[in-house]
């Protein structure tokens, strides 16, 4: 399950819980994408502390714009290479569309006002109507949204601006869980939390 989540672009913290304390199992678990590995028996307080530490680290890393790759389920925004992939296929964006996407995707869940977008994408003092931002976002959505008029990544916040959301995490987790129930997971993959 861990391997499938990582291959699908899901970047949630994964703590593997297992009854095996064999070093080989621990190493394999970490190599296939787990962020941590804890063996049974364990104290609930220790597990809670590990979960909180992983979540804290994830929030910190998401709040910083890195000149690297921003990975989301079905979408990769490579800031350094100025490249976007949707479901593994390159997406052709204008420089303005790319800058808008980079700004929004660098802070998932955060509402970014139209004024802030103008300031950060077009520059301080740009003479641009707030509704012009909507037209640019409309064109960007048409290129990256998999379901056309139903936004999955970029959501309007009426009267304010836009918010970028991760898409498909719950769907992918449900599918992976269904596959696990069918017995398709290997030994090292079971027990991901």
N, C-alpha and C positions, 0 to 999 in steps of 0.2 A: 504494500500500500504506500509506503514512504516513497519508493522509487517512482511510482505512478504519479503521486502528487507533485514531486519535483519535476518530472518530465512534462507535466501539464502546466508548469509555470506557477504553481501555487507556492507562495513564499510565506507560509505561516510557520511559527516555531513548532518543531516536533520534538517531543521528549519520548523516547522509547522506554517502555516499562517491560522488564523481562525477568523470568526466574533464573536465567542463565547468567552466571558471572564469569564465564569463559572469556578470556581476552579476545579470542578470534571473533566471537559473537559481538562483542562490544565494538571492535574495530569495524567489522562489516556493517553494523547498524549505523555507525557514524559516517562511514564512507558512502552509503547509499542515500544519505541526506538528512539523517537525524541530527538535531542540534545538541542533544544530550541523551544520556543513557543511564537509567537507574535500575538497580537490581532489587528483586524482592528478597527478603522482607525489607521494607523501608518505613521511615516515619512520615506520616502525612504532612507534618510541618516542613520536613525537608523537601518533599515534592512540591508543596505550595511555594516555598522559597525559590525553588528552581523555576517554576512556572512564572512567578512574578519577575524574576531576573530576566528571563527570555523575553517576556512582553515589554519590560522596560527597555531592553536593548533594541528591540524591534521598533518601538515608538521613536527612540532617539535616532536610529538610522534612517527612518522614513522622514523625519523632520528636516534632514539635511539633504540639500540637492547635491548629488554626486555626479561628476562628469563620467559616469559609467552607464550601466544598463538598468533601467527601471523595468522590472518584470511583473506582469500581471497575467492572470489567466486569459490566454488568447491574444495577448498584446505585449510587445516588447518595444520600449522606447530607448534607443541607444543614443545618449546625449553626446558622447565623444565622437561617434561616427556620423551623427546627424542622420540616423536611420530609424525607420519604424517598420516593425513586422506585425502583421495581424494573422494569426493562425499559421505562422511560419512563412507567410508570403510578404514580400516588400510592398510598402504603401508609399506612393508618390505624393509628397506634401510640398507646398510652397514654403519658403523660409518663414513666413508669418504663421502659417498653420502649424509648422513644427514648433516654433517658439511658444505658441499658445498651448499646444499639447504638452510640451516640456514643463511649462509653468504649472498647468493643472495637475499633471500626473506626478509631479514632485511632492505634492502634498495631498494624498488621497483622503477624502472625507472633509477637507477644509473648503469652506465657501470662499471663493475669490471674487471680489467685486469687479464690475466692468471698469471702474476707474483704476483699480490696481492693475488690471490687465493692460489697459492703455499705457499706464506709466511704465510697466515692466517689459512690454513687448514692443511698443512703438516709441517709447522714451518720454521723459519728462517734457511737458509743454506741447505734446503732440496735439494738433487741432483735429480731433476725431470725435464724431458723434458717438454717444454711448450705444446707439442702436447699430452702428457699424460693426461693433464687436459681435453682436448677434449674427450678423451676416457671415462673418468669418467663422464663427463657431458652427453655424449651420453647414458650411462647406466642409469643415473639418469632420463633423459628425458623419456626413455622407461617405467619407472615405474610411473612417475607422470603425463605425458602429456596424456590427454584424447583422442587426435586425432593422436596418433602415430607420423608419420614423420612431421606433421605440428605443429611446436611448438606454444604453447599457453602461457606458463609461462616463459620459459627460451629461450631467443633469442640470437643468435650469433651476435656479432658486429665484422665484418671481420677485421683482423689485430690487434684487441685489446683484446677482451674477451667476456663477456656475460652480459646480462641485464635481470633482472626478471621483468615481467609485470603482472599486475592484469588481469585476463581473465574474459570475459563475462559480464562486468559491463553494457555496452550498451545494450547487448542482454537482460539481466535481467530487466533493466529499461524499455525497449520496451515492454517486456512481461507484466510487472506490469502495465504499462500505458494502454496496450490493455485490461487488466482485469478491470481496473478502468472504461474505456469507456463502458464496458459491464455491469457496475453497480454492480460489485462484492465487492466493498469496503464498510467498515462500516463508520459511522459518524466520529469517532475519527481518522480514518486513512486518510480521505480526507484532501487535502491542504498541503501535505508534499512538501517541496522544497529542 
